[in-house]
Amino acid sequence: MSDPVRVLLADDHRLFLTGLRLLVGSIADCTVVGEAASGGEAVTLVRELQPDVVLMDVQMPDLNGIEATRRILRDSPHVGVIMVTMFDDDESVFLAMRAGARGYVLKGADREELQRAILAVASGEALFSAAVATRLMRFFAEPRPDFPVDAFPDLTEREREVLALIAQGQANARIARTLDIRPKTVRNHVSNIFSKLQVADRAEAMARVREAGGGRAEG
């Protein structure tokens, strides 16, 4: 009989952490070996306990889950990290993937879904919840920005996508529908883009894209 998967829990919400402990503890092939209430504590405990899998929240005090994941895998690359969070936006998902997370499960997942993720990641696979997998498929199906890849290096990948749609003449509401994000999120991205490009409005932003060799307003 194989040893159970050793799981470390990292979440700053005590009530959710208690529920997660009970849920993981009810899985026959898993055992909880430690709990962390901050990203920094998670890094320390992983170093001490060397669990097989870490269930990591994205937003935590001291050190967020993305940076904690990056530090954990720098020191212990064999540990599998699964993000367990309420955030299913593209930026959070891809930041987690870039940090090295091998799973992404939304809070509210049932026992079976969490069990599949833990056992898959413990065996070296990657597993994402159905909702997140759908977002990944949609992301890779979306048209990418048509300006040179080295243009606007200060922009994030999502900001580059928003800028490309601005250059096509799309209003914020349509950008929100195209990228399947909230209008408020679009407004925040647009504000960040204007600040980083040091432009005052959409017309100036579109001009900057044209200067970079891409983007045409739609007729």
N, C-alpha and C positions, 0 to 999 in steps of 0.2 A: 504493500500500500504506500503510495507516494505521500510525502509530507504536504501539509496544507500550505496554501499560498499565504505568506506573511504580509499583512496589509497595514500601512500607516495612514491615519486619517489626519487631514489638515484643513481646518475650518474655524473661523473666529466666532461663529454663531453657536453658542453652547447647546441650545435646544436642537438645532439641526445636527450637530455633532453627536449628540446622544442618540438621536434617531438613526443616524448613519452607523453608529457602533452596533446598535441592535440589529439593523438590517444586515450588515456584513457578518455579524456574529451568527446569524441564522443560516448562513450559507455553509454547507457541510465541508467544502473544500477550502475554506478561508479562515484565518484567525487574525484578529486585530492585535498588533504588537505595540502600538503607541498612538498618541494623539497630540497634535500640535495646534495651538491657537493663533499662530502667526507664521508668516513665511520664514522668518529667521529661525524660529523654533523648529520648523519642519526640516530645514537644511541641517541643523544640528542633530536632530533625532535620526535622520536618514544616515548621517555619518556614523552615529553610534550603533544603530540597530540593524542597518543594512536590510531593509525589508525588500520583498519582491516587487511590491506595487505600492504606489502612493496615490491616494485619492485627494486631489488638491483643489481648493477653491481658488477662483481668480482674484477676487478682491479681499485682501487681508491687511491688517496693520503691520507696521514694521517693514515688511517686504511683500510685494504682491506675488500672487501665485505664478505669474509668468517668469519673473526674475528668479523666484525660488526654484522653479523647475530648471531654469538654465544653470543655476549654481549646483543643484543636486546632480544633474547629469554630467556636469564638468568633472565632479569628484567621483561619481558612481554611475558610469554610463550603462551599467547592467540593470539599473532600477527602472521599472516601467511606471510612468506617470500618467494618470488619467485625470483630466480636469472635470470636476463635478460642480457645475455652476448654473446660474439662471441666465447667463449672458450667451445668446446664440447669434450675435451679430458677426459678420464676416471678419471684422478687425480682430475681435477677441479670439475667434477660431484660428485664424492664420498666425497671430502672434503666438498662440499656444503651440501650434505645429512647428513654427520656426524655433521655438525654445526647446523642442524635442519631445513634447507630449505625444504619446502613442494612442491616447484615447480621449474622447470628449463626450461627456454624458450630461444631459441637463438635469437639474434638480427636479425631483418629481418622478424620476425614472423608477420603474418597479423593480422588484427583487430579481426577476429573471434577466432584465436588461443589464442591471449592474453586475450580476454574476457572469454573464457572457463577456462583458467588457473586462472584468478582472482576470478571468481565466485566459482570455485571448491575449491580453497584454502580458500576463505572467509567462506565457509560452512564446513570447517574442513577436506576436502579431500586433496589428493596429486595429482598433475598432471605434467607430463613431456612431452616436445615436442616429436613428433614422432621420430626425429633423435636421441634424447637422450634416449628415451625408447628402441630403437634398440640397442644402445650401452650397456644399462643395461642388456638386454637379452643376448647379446653376452658375456658380462663379466661373468655372472653367468653360461654360458654354457662352458666357457673355463676351461681346467684342472687347478687345483690349485697346488701350489708348493708341492712336495712330501717329503720335509724335515720337521722335527718337528716344530710345531707352535711356540715354544719358542726359536727356533734357530734364530740368527741374529736379535735381537730385535731393533737394530738401523736402520734397513732398513724399508722403507715405503712398503706398500702393493704392489705397482707397481714394486718397486725394487726387492722384493722377487720373483715376477713373472718373471722378466727379468733374475734374477740369476738362477731360475729353468730351464729356456730355455738355458742359457749358459751351465749349467751342462749337458744338453742333447746334447751339441755339436752344437747348432744352431748359425749361424753367425748373425751379426747385421741385415742384409737385411731380413733374414728369420724371425727373432724376430719381426721386424717392421711389416711384413705381418701377422704374427700370432696374434699379439696384436692390429693390425690396428692402428698403430701410426707411426709418421714420423721417418725416419732413424736418423735424428739429435736428436730427443727425445731419441731414443735408446742409441745413443752415450753418451748423457748426463747422462742417468741412469747408464750405464756401468761405466762411470767415477766416479759417486757418490758411486757406489757399491765398486769399487776398493779402493777408499779412506776410506770408512767406515770399510771395512774388512781388510784394510792395506795389500793389495796384489798388486803385480806388473803387473799381466797379467791374461788371462783367465784360464790358466792351474792351477795357484795357487787358483783362485776362485773356480774352479771345485774340487780341492783337499779339500778346506774348506767345500764344500757341502757334499762330500763323508764322511768327518770326522763327519759331523753333522748327518749322517745316511740317506742321500737321494741323488737322482740324479745319473743317469748313462748316459754316452755318448752313442749316438745311433751308431749302427754299420754301 
